[in-house]
């Protein structure tokens, strides 16, 4: 009996040491994220008695002038989006655009994650606005992490990298979000 008590104490001590060391190592790690460039949100949705889903999606620039926006759509197997691909040359900050999406029921079963419609946007960000934002020492005080973001943004700018974001609407029988 005494040997089991000793082994249990040893095990608990080792667990406490490992847990303390593990949590301390992760608490010391720091990694900054880029500021948000774009906002996508569903403003309203409805499904009529014929199974047509109508969505309104608001697209807004959160950082600088976004250019060459390509707005695309996807859906689960039980919906077919009939709204065509859209393009937008420029989206300025605080000038939201509303995109209306129409999807119809196909008669197929939903995917394993349910019935959904996705609205995505591919765009060219405002790299100068990104660089200006990450150069803010109040928001990004760690010089090494700040420099890491600057290097990535400059590399992306040289490569003319396009960014993307998406939002997915999950519909239940009433057409409301889950």
PyMOL CGO cylinders between C-alpha atoms (Angstrom):
from pymol import cmd
from pymol.cgo import CYLINDER

trace = [
    CYLINDER, 0.00, 0.00, 0.00, 2.82, 2.38, 0.91, 0.3, 1, 1, 1, 1, 1, 1,
    CYLINDER, 2.82, 2.38, 0.91, 4.55, 1.81, -2.45, 0.3, 1, 1, 1, 1, 1, 1,
    CYLINDER, 4.55, 1.81, -2.45, 1.37, 2.74, -4.37, 0.3, 1, 1, 1, 1, 1, 1,
    CYLINDER, 1.37, 2.74, -4.37, 1.07, 5.96, -2.37, 0.3, 1, 1, 1, 1, 1, 1,
    CYLINDER, 1.07, 5.96, -2.37, 4.71, 6.79, -3.19, 0.3, 1, 1, 1, 1, 1, 1,
    CYLINDER, 4.71, 6.79, -3.19, 4.19, 6.09, -6.92, 0.3, 1, 1, 1, 1, 1, 1,
    CYLINDER, 4.19, 6.09, -6.92, 1.04, 8.22, -6.97, 0.3, 1, 1, 1, 1, 1, 1,
    CYLINDER, 1.04, 8.22, -6.97, 2.87, 11.13, -5.31, 0.3, 1, 1, 1, 1, 1, 1,
    CYLINDER, 2.87, 11.13, -5.31, 5.72, 10.80, -7.80, 0.3, 1, 1, 1, 1, 1, 1,
    CYLINDER, 5.72, 10.80, -7.80, 3.32, 10.71, -10.71, 0.3, 1, 1, 1, 1, 1, 1,
    CYLINDER, 3.32, 10.71, -10.71, 1.43, 13.79, -9.48, 0.3, 1, 1, 1, 1, 1, 1,
    CYLINDER, 1.43, 13.79, -9.48, 4.69, 15.67, -8.92, 0.3, 1, 1, 1, 1, 1, 1,
    CYLINDER, 4.69, 15.67, -8.92, 5.91, 14.87, -12.44, 0.3, 1, 1, 1, 1, 1, 1,
    CYLINDER, 5.91, 14.87, -12.44, 2.57, 15.93, -13.90, 0.3, 1, 1, 1, 1, 1, 1,
    CYLINDER, 2.57, 15.93, -13.90, 2.69, 19.22, -12.00, 0.3, 1, 1, 1, 1, 1, 1,
    CYLINDER, 2.69, 19.22, -12.00, 6.27, 19.91, -13.19, 0.3, 1, 1, 1, 1, 1, 1,
    CYLINDER, 6.27, 19.91, -13.19, 5.42, 19.07, -16.80, 0.3, 1, 1, 1, 1, 1, 1,
    CYLINDER, 5.42, 19.07, -16.80, 2.22, 21.13, -16.73, 0.3, 1, 1, 1, 1, 1, 1,
    CYLINDER, 2.22, 21.13, -16.73, 3.98, 24.15, -15.23, 0.3, 1, 1, 1, 1, 1, 1,
    CYLINDER, 3.98, 24.15, -15.23, 6.82, 23.98, -17.74, 0.3, 1, 1, 1, 1, 1, 1,
    CYLINDER, 6.82, 23.98, -17.74, 4.46, 23.48, -20.69, 0.3, 1, 1, 1, 1, 1, 1,
    CYLINDER, 4.46, 23.48, -20.69, 2.15, 26.36, -19.80, 0.3, 1, 1, 1, 1, 1, 1,
    CYLINDER, 2.15, 26.36, -19.80, 5.08, 28.65, -19.17, 0.3, 1, 1, 1, 1, 1, 1,
    CYLINDER, 5.08, 28.65, -19.17, 6.65, 27.89, -22.53, 0.3, 1, 1, 1, 1, 1, 1,
    CYLINDER, 6.65, 27.89, -22.53, 3.44, 28.68, -24.40, 0.3, 1, 1, 1, 1, 1, 1,
    CYLINDER, 3.44, 28.68, -24.40, 2.82, 31.84, -22.37, 0.3, 1, 1, 1, 1, 1, 1,
    CYLINDER, 2.82, 31.84, -22.37, 6.19, 33.24, -23.48, 0.3, 1, 1, 1, 1, 1, 1,
    CYLINDER, 6.19, 33.24, -23.48, 5.39, 32.79, -27.17, 0.3, 1, 1, 1, 1, 1, 1,
    CYLINDER, 5.39, 32.79, -27.17, 4.20, 35.84, -29.11, 0.3, 1, 1, 1, 1, 1, 1,
    CYLINDER, 4.20, 35.84, -29.11, 2.92, 36.11, -32.65, 0.3, 1, 1, 1, 1, 1, 1,
    CYLINDER, 2.92, 36.11, -32.65, 1.19, 39.12, -34.20, 0.3, 1, 1, 1, 1, 1, 1,
    CYLINDER, 1.19, 39.12, -34.20, -1.54, 38.88, -36.79, 0.3, 1, 1, 1, 1, 1, 1,
    CYLINDER, -1.54, 38.88, -36.79, -2.11, 41.26, -39.67, 0.3, 1, 1, 1, 1, 1, 1,
    CYLINDER, -2.11, 41.26, -39.67, -4.87, 43.84, -39.24, 0.3, 1, 1, 1, 1, 1, 1,
    CYLINDER, -4.87, 43.84, -39.24, -8.23, 43.00, -40.80, 0.3, 1, 1, 1, 1, 1, 1,
    CYLINDER, -8.23, 43.00, -40.80, -8.50, 44.13, -44.43, 0.3, 1, 1, 1, 1, 1, 1,
    CYLINDER, -8.50, 44.13, -44.43, -12.08, 43.21, -45.25, 0.3, 1, 1, 1, 1, 1, 1,
    CYLINDER, -12.08, 43.21, -45.25, -15.36, 42.52, -43.50, 0.3, 1, 1, 1, 1, 1, 1,
    CYLINDER, -15.36, 42.52, -43.50, -18.05, 40.16, -44.81, 0.3, 1, 1, 1, 1, 1, 1,
    CYLINDER, -18.05, 40.16, -44.81, -21.35, 39.83, -43.00, 0.3, 1, 1, 1, 1, 1, 1,
    CYLINDER, -21.35, 39.83, -43.00, -24.79, 38.48, -43.76, 0.3, 1, 1, 1, 1, 1, 1,
    CYLINDER, -24.79, 38.48, -43.76, -27.33, 41.29, -43.47, 0.3, 1, 1, 1, 1, 1, 1,
    CYLINDER, -27.33, 41.29, -43.47, -30.48, 39.25, -44.06, 0.3, 1, 1, 1, 1, 1, 1,
    CYLINDER, -30.48, 39.25, -44.06, -31.69, 35.89, -45.33, 0.3, 1, 1, 1, 1, 1, 1,
    CYLINDER, -31.69, 35.89, -45.33, -34.90, 34.17, -46.28, 0.3, 1, 1, 1, 1, 1, 1,
    CYLINDER, -34.90, 34.17, -46.28, -36.13, 30.94, -47.85, 0.3, 1, 1, 1, 1, 1, 1,
    CYLINDER, -36.13, 30.94, -47.85, -39.47, 31.04, -49.64, 0.3, 1, 1, 1, 1, 1, 1,
    CYLINDER, -39.47, 31.04, -49.64, -41.95, 28.17, -49.98, 0.3, 1, 1, 1, 1, 1, 1,
    CYLINDER, -41.95, 28.17, -49.98, -40.37, 27.09, -53.31, 0.3, 1, 1, 1, 1, 1, 1,
    CYLINDER, -40.37, 27.09, -53.31, -37.00, 26.62, -51.56, 0.3, 1, 1, 1, 1, 1, 1,
    CYLINDER, -37.00, 26.62, -51.56, -35.30, 29.72, -52.98, 0.3, 1, 1, 1, 1, 1, 1,
    CYLINDER, -35.30, 29.72, -52.98, -32.71, 31.14, -50.62, 0.3, 1, 1, 1, 1, 1, 1,
    CYLINDER, -32.71, 31.14, -50.62, -32.04, 34.86, -50.74, 0.3, 1, 1, 1, 1, 1, 1,
    CYLINDER, -32.04, 34.86, -50.74, -29.08, 36.39, -48.90, 0.3, 1, 1, 1, 1, 1, 1,
    CYLINDER, -29.08, 36.39, -48.90, -27.76, 39.90, -48.62, 0.3, 1, 1, 1, 1, 1, 1,
    CYLINDER, -27.76, 39.90, -48.62, -24.05, 40.09, -47.87, 0.3, 1, 1, 1, 1, 1, 1,
    CYLINDER, -24.05, 40.09, -47.87, -22.31, 43.32, -46.88, 0.3, 1, 1, 1, 1, 1, 1,
    CYLINDER, -22.31, 43.32, -46.88, -18.69, 43.70, -48.05, 0.3, 1, 1, 1, 1, 1, 1,
    CYLINDER, -18.69, 43.70, -48.05, -16.63, 46.48, -46.49, 0.3, 1, 1, 1, 1, 1, 1,
    CYLINDER, -16.63, 46.48, -46.49, -12.99, 47.52, -46.59, 0.3, 1, 1, 1, 1, 1, 1,
    CYLINDER, -12.99, 47.52, -46.59, -11.49, 47.77, -43.11, 0.3, 1, 1, 1, 1, 1, 1,
    CYLINDER, -11.49, 47.77, -43.11, -8.02, 48.89, -44.19, 0.3, 1, 1, 1, 1, 1, 1,
    CYLINDER, -8.02, 48.89, -44.19, -7.21, 51.00, -47.21, 0.3, 1, 1, 1, 1, 1, 1,
    CYLINDER, -7.21, 51.00, -47.21, -8.47, 50.73, -50.78, 0.3, 1, 1, 1, 1, 1, 1,
    CYLINDER, -8.47, 50.73, -50.78, -9.11, 47.15, -51.88, 0.3, 1, 1, 1, 1, 1, 1,
    CYLINDER, -9.11, 47.15, -51.88, -8.92, 46.60, -55.63, 0.3, 1, 1, 1, 1, 1, 1,
    CYLINDER, -8.92, 46.60, -55.63, -9.89, 44.07, -58.29, 0.3, 1, 1, 1, 1, 1, 1,
    CYLINDER, -9.89, 44.07, -58.29, -12.41, 42.27, -56.09, 0.3, 1, 1, 1, 1, 1, 1,
    CYLINDER, -12.41, 42.27, -56.09, -13.77, 38.99, -57.44, 0.3, 1, 1, 1, 1, 1, 1,
    CYLINDER, -13.77, 38.99, -57.44, -16.90, 37.88, -55.59, 0.3, 1, 1, 1, 1, 1, 1,
    CYLINDER, -16.90, 37.88, -55.59, -17.64, 34.18, -56.00, 0.3, 1, 1, 1, 1, 1, 1,
    CYLINDER, -17.64, 34.18, -56.00, -20.15, 31.67, -54.66, 0.3, 1, 1, 1, 1, 1, 1,
    CYLINDER, -20.15, 31.67, -54.66, -20.28, 28.02, -53.62, 0.3, 1, 1, 1, 1, 1, 1,
    CYLINDER, -20.28, 28.02, -53.62, -22.85, 25.81, -51.91, 0.3, 1, 1, 1, 1, 1, 1,
    CYLINDER, -22.85, 25.81, -51.91, -23.69, 22.43, -50.47, 0.3, 1, 1, 1, 1, 1, 1,
    CYLINDER, -23.69, 22.43, -50.47, -25.11, 19.77, -52.82, 0.3, 1, 1, 1, 1, 1, 1,
    CYLINDER, -25.11, 19.77, -52.82, -28.70, 20.65, -51.97, 0.3, 1, 1, 1, 1, 1, 1,
    CYLINDER, -28.70, 20.65, -51.97, -28.36, 24.26, -53.20, 0.3, 1, 1, 1, 1, 1, 1,
    CYLINDER, -28.36, 24.26, -53.20, -27.32, 25.75, -56.53, 0.3, 1, 1, 1, 1, 1, 1,
    CYLINDER, -27.32, 25.75, -56.53, -26.27, 29.40, -56.51, 0.3, 1, 1, 1, 1, 1, 1,
    CYLINDER, -26.27, 29.40, -56.51, -27.69, 31.12, -59.58, 0.3, 1, 1, 1, 1, 1, 1,
    CYLINDER, -27.69, 31.12, -59.58, -26.11, 34.52, -58.90, 0.3, 1, 1, 1, 1, 1, 1,
    CYLINDER, -26.11, 34.52, -58.90, -23.25, 35.10, -61.32, 0.3, 1, 1, 1, 1, 1, 1,
    CYLINDER, -23.25, 35.10, -61.32, -19.66, 35.85, -60.38, 0.3, 1, 1, 1, 1, 1, 1,
    CYLINDER, -19.66, 35.85, -60.38, -19.28, 39.56, -59.62, 0.3, 1, 1, 1, 1, 1, 1,
    CYLINDER, -19.28, 39.56, -59.62, -16.32, 41.89, -59.92, 0.3, 1, 1, 1, 1, 1, 1,
    CYLINDER, -16.32, 41.89, -59.92, -15.66, 45.23, -58.35, 0.3, 1, 1, 1, 1, 1, 1,
    CYLINDER, -15.66, 45.23, -58.35, -12.77, 47.47, -59.39, 0.3, 1, 1, 1, 1, 1, 1,
    CYLINDER, -12.77, 47.47, -59.39, -12.33, 49.37, -56.10, 0.3, 1, 1, 1, 1, 1, 1,
    CYLINDER, -12.33, 49.37, -56.10, -13.69, 49.28, -52.57, 0.3, 1, 1, 1, 1, 1, 1,
    CYLINDER, -13.69, 49.28, -52.57, -12.78, 52.26, -50.40, 0.3, 1, 1, 1, 1, 1, 1,
    CYLINDER, -12.78, 52.26, -50.40, -12.83, 52.24, -46.59, 0.3, 1, 1, 1, 1, 1, 1,
    CYLINDER, -12.83, 52.24, -46.59, -16.26, 52.76, -45.01, 0.3, 1, 1, 1, 1, 1, 1,
    CYLINDER, -16.26, 52.76, -45.01, -18.00, 52.36, -48.38, 0.3, 1, 1, 1, 1, 1, 1,
    CYLINDER, -18.00, 52.36, -48.38, -19.89, 49.12, -47.89, 0.3, 1, 1, 1, 1, 1, 1,
    CYLINDER, -19.89, 49.12, -47.89, -21.35, 47.22, -50.83, 0.3, 1, 1, 1, 1, 1, 1,
    CYLINDER, -21.35, 47.22, -50.83, -24.36, 44.93, -50.63, 0.3, 1, 1, 1, 1, 1, 1,
    CYLINDER, -24.36, 44.93, -50.63, -24.36, 41.77, -52.73, 0.3, 1, 1, 1, 1, 1, 1,
    CYLINDER, -24.36, 41.77, -52.73, -27.58, 39.85, -53.19, 0.3, 1, 1, 1, 1, 1, 1,
    CYLINDER, -27.58, 39.85, -53.19, -27.28, 36.09, -53.58, 0.3, 1, 1, 1, 1, 1, 1,
    CYLINDER, -27.28, 36.09, -53.58, -29.96, 33.75, -54.88, 0.3, 1, 1, 1, 1, 1, 1,
    CYLINDER, -29.96, 33.75, -54.88, -29.76, 29.97, -54.54, 0.3, 1, 1, 1, 1, 1, 1,
    CYLINDER, -29.76, 29.97, -54.54, -32.32, 27.31, -55.38, 0.3, 1, 1, 1, 1, 1, 1,
    CYLINDER, -32.32, 27.31, -55.38, -32.90, 23.84, -53.96, 0.3, 1, 1, 1, 1, 1, 1,
    CYLINDER, -32.90, 23.84, -53.96, -31.55, 21.01, -56.15, 0.3, 1, 1, 1, 1, 1, 1,
    CYLINDER, -31.55, 21.01, -56.15, -33.37, 18.07, -54.59, 0.3, 1, 1, 1, 1, 1, 1,
    CYLINDER, -33.37, 18.07, -54.59, -30.08, 16.52, -53.43, 0.3, 1, 1, 1, 1, 1, 1,
    CYLINDER, -30.08, 16.52, -53.43, -29.29, 15.77, -49.81, 0.3, 1, 1, 1, 1, 1, 1,
    CYLINDER, -29.29, 15.77, -49.81, -27.28, 18.34, -47.81, 0.3, 1, 1, 1, 1, 1, 1,
    CYLINDER, -27.28, 18.34, -47.81, -23.58, 17.82, -47.19, 0.3, 1, 1, 1, 1, 1, 1,
    CYLINDER, -23.58, 17.82, -47.19, -22.39, 16.13, -44.03, 0.3, 1, 1, 1, 1, 1, 1,
    CYLINDER, -22.39, 16.13, -44.03, -22.13, 19.59, -42.43, 0.3, 1, 1, 1, 1, 1, 1,
    CYLINDER, -22.13, 19.59, -42.43, -25.60, 20.65, -43.55, 0.3, 1, 1, 1, 1, 1, 1,
    CYLINDER, -25.60, 20.65, -43.55, -27.11, 23.09, -46.04, 0.3, 1, 1, 1, 1, 1, 1,
    CYLINDER, -27.11, 23.09, -46.04, -24.90, 26.09, -46.76, 0.3, 1, 1, 1, 1, 1, 1,
    CYLINDER, -24.90, 26.09, -46.76, -24.03, 28.86, -49.20, 0.3, 1, 1, 1, 1, 1, 1,
    CYLINDER, -24.03, 28.86, -49.20, -20.58, 30.46, -49.26, 0.3, 1, 1, 1, 1, 1, 1,
    CYLINDER, -20.58, 30.46, -49.26, -19.72, 33.94, -50.50, 0.3, 1, 1, 1, 1, 1, 1,
    CYLINDER, -19.72, 33.94, -50.50, -16.02, 34.52, -51.07, 0.3, 1, 1, 1, 1, 1, 1,
    CYLINDER, -16.02, 34.52, -51.07, -13.92, 37.48, -52.17, 0.3, 1, 1, 1, 1, 1, 1,
    CYLINDER, -13.92, 37.48, -52.17, -10.49, 37.49, -53.78, 0.3, 1, 1, 1, 1, 1, 1,
    CYLINDER, -10.49, 37.49, -53.78, -8.88, 40.93, -53.84, 0.3, 1, 1, 1, 1, 1, 1,
    CYLINDER, -8.88, 40.93, -53.84, -5.68, 42.95, -53.99, 0.3, 1, 1, 1, 1, 1, 1,
    CYLINDER, -5.68, 42.95, -53.99, -5.08, 44.62, -50.62, 0.3, 1, 1, 1, 1, 1, 1,
    CYLINDER, -5.08, 44.62, -50.62, -3.73, 48.11, -50.02, 0.3, 1, 1, 1, 1, 1, 1,
    CYLINDER, -3.73, 48.11, -50.02, -0.16, 47.16, -49.13, 0.3, 1, 1, 1, 1, 1, 1,
    CYLINDER, -0.16, 47.16, -49.13, 0.81, 50.70, -48.13, 0.3, 1, 1, 1, 1, 1, 1,
    CYLINDER, 0.81, 50.70, -48.13, -2.07, 50.78, -45.63, 0.3, 1, 1, 1, 1, 1, 1,
    CYLINDER, -2.07, 50.78, -45.63, -0.98, 47.38, -44.28, 0.3, 1, 1, 1, 1, 1, 1,
    CYLINDER, -0.98, 47.38, -44.28, 2.62, 48.56, -43.88, 0.3, 1, 1, 1, 1, 1, 1,
    CYLINDER, 2.62, 48.56, -43.88, 1.49, 51.75, -42.18, 0.3, 1, 1, 1, 1, 1, 1,
    CYLINDER, 1.49, 51.75, -42.18, -0.74, 49.79, -39.79, 0.3, 1, 1, 1, 1, 1, 1,
    CYLINDER, -0.74, 49.79, -39.79, 1.92, 47.24, -38.77, 0.3, 1, 1, 1, 1, 1, 1,
    CYLINDER, 1.92, 47.24, -38.77, 4.49, 50.02, -38.33, 0.3, 1, 1, 1, 1, 1, 1,
    CYLINDER, 4.49, 50.02, -38.33, 2.41, 51.33, -35.42, 0.3, 1, 1, 1, 1, 1, 1,
    CYLINDER, 2.41, 51.33, -35.42, 4.56, 50.65, -32.35, 0.3, 1, 1, 1, 1, 1, 1,
    CYLINDER, 4.56, 50.65, -32.35, 1.59, 51.10, -29.99, 0.3, 1, 1, 1, 1, 1, 1,
    CYLINDER, 1.59, 51.10, -29.99, -0.34, 48.28, -31.69, 0.3, 1, 1, 1, 1, 1, 1,
    CYLINDER, -0.34, 48.28, -31.69, 2.74, 46.16, -32.48, 0.3, 1, 1, 1, 1, 1, 1,
    CYLINDER, 2.74, 46.16, -32.48, 5.30, 46.89, -29.73, 0.3, 1, 1, 1, 1, 1, 1,
    CYLINDER, 5.30, 46.89, -29.73, 7.58, 43.87, -30.28, 0.3, 1, 1, 1, 1, 1, 1,
    CYLINDER, 7.58, 43.87, -30.28, 10.11, 45.01, -32.89, 0.3, 1, 1, 1, 1, 1, 1,
    CYLINDER, 10.11, 45.01, -32.89, 10.93, 41.51, -34.13, 0.3, 1, 1, 1, 1, 1, 1,
    CYLINDER, 10.93, 41.51, -34.13, 7.30, 40.48, -34.64, 0.3, 1, 1, 1, 1, 1, 1,
    CYLINDER, 7.30, 40.48, -34.64, 6.56, 43.87, -36.22, 0.3, 1, 1, 1, 1, 1, 1,
    CYLINDER, 6.56, 43.87, -36.22, 9.48, 43.42, -38.61, 0.3, 1, 1, 1, 1, 1, 1,
    CYLINDER, 9.48, 43.42, -38.61, 8.29, 39.91, -39.44, 0.3, 1, 1, 1, 1, 1, 1,
    CYLINDER, 8.29, 39.91, -39.44, 4.92, 41.31, -40.55, 0.3, 1, 1, 1, 1, 1, 1,
    CYLINDER, 4.92, 41.31, -40.55, 6.60, 44.10, -42.52, 0.3, 1, 1, 1, 1, 1, 1,
    CYLINDER, 6.60, 44.10, -42.52, 8.81, 41.58, -44.33, 0.3, 1, 1, 1, 1, 1, 1,
    CYLINDER, 8.81, 41.58, -44.33, 5.81, 39.40, -45.19, 0.3, 1, 1, 1, 1, 1, 1,
    CYLINDER, 5.81, 39.40, -45.19, 3.77, 42.37, -46.43, 0.3, 1, 1, 1, 1, 1, 1,
    CYLINDER, 3.77, 42.37, -46.43, 6.66, 43.61, -48.59, 0.3, 1, 1, 1, 1, 1, 1,
    CYLINDER, 6.66, 43.61, -48.59, 7.21, 40.14, -50.02, 0.3, 1, 1, 1, 1, 1, 1,
    CYLINDER, 7.21, 40.14, -50.02, 3.48, 39.79, -50.78, 0.3, 1, 1, 1, 1, 1, 1,
    CYLINDER, 3.48, 39.79, -50.78, 3.47, 43.21, -52.43, 0.3, 1, 1, 1, 1, 1, 1,
    CYLINDER, 3.47, 43.21, -52.43, 6.42, 42.31, -54.67, 0.3, 1, 1, 1, 1, 1, 1,
    CYLINDER, 6.42, 42.31, -54.67, 4.70, 39.05, -55.64, 0.3, 1, 1, 1, 1, 1, 1,
    CYLINDER, 4.70, 39.05, -55.64, 1.40, 40.92, -56.20, 0.3, 1, 1, 1, 1, 1, 1,
    CYLINDER, 1.40, 40.92, -56.20, -0.29, 38.38, -53.94, 0.3, 1, 1, 1, 1, 1, 1,
    CYLINDER, -0.29, 38.38, -53.94, -4.06, 38.44, -53.79, 0.3, 1, 1, 1, 1, 1, 1,
    CYLINDER, -4.06, 38.44, -53.79, -5.87, 37.91, -50.52, 0.3, 1, 1, 1, 1, 1, 1,
    CYLINDER, -5.87, 37.91, -50.52, -9.14, 36.10, -49.95, 0.3, 1, 1, 1, 1, 1, 1,
    CYLINDER, -9.14, 36.10, -49.95, -11.87, 35.87, -47.37, 0.3, 1, 1, 1, 1, 1, 1,
    CYLINDER, -11.87, 35.87, -47.37, -15.23, 34.10, -47.22, 0.3, 1, 1, 1, 1, 1, 1,
    CYLINDER, -15.23, 34.10, -47.22, -18.37, 33.74, -45.18, 0.3, 1, 1, 1, 1, 1, 1,
    CYLINDER, -18.37, 33.74, -45.18, -20.64, 30.72, -45.10, 0.3, 1, 1, 1, 1, 1, 1,
    CYLINDER, -20.64, 30.72, -45.10, -24.35, 30.79, -44.34, 0.3, 1, 1, 1, 1, 1, 1,
    CYLINDER, -24.35, 30.79, -44.34, -25.84, 27.63, -42.81, 0.3, 1, 1, 1, 1, 1, 1,
    CYLINDER, -25.84, 27.63, -42.81, -29.58, 27.28, -43.39, 0.3, 1, 1, 1, 1, 1, 1,
    CYLINDER, -29.58, 27.28, -43.39, -32.01, 25.23, -41.36, 0.3, 1, 1, 1, 1, 1, 1,
    CYLINDER, -32.01, 25.23, -41.36, -35.57, 24.51, -42.51, 0.3, 1, 1, 1, 1, 1, 1,
    CYLINDER, -35.57, 24.51, -42.51, -36.69, 28.06, -41.70, 0.3, 1, 1, 1, 1, 1, 1,
    CYLINDER, -36.69, 28.06, -41.70, -33.82, 29.74, -43.52, 0.3, 1, 1, 1, 1, 1, 1,
    CYLINDER, -33.82, 29.74, -43.52, -32.21, 31.06, -40.39, 0.3, 1, 1, 1, 1, 1, 1,
    CYLINDER, -32.21, 31.06, -40.39, -28.59, 30.84, -39.42, 0.3, 1, 1, 1, 1, 1, 1,
    CYLINDER, -28.59, 30.84, -39.42, -27.49, 28.00, -37.20, 0.3, 1, 1, 1, 1, 1, 1,
]
cmd.load_cgo(trace, "trace")
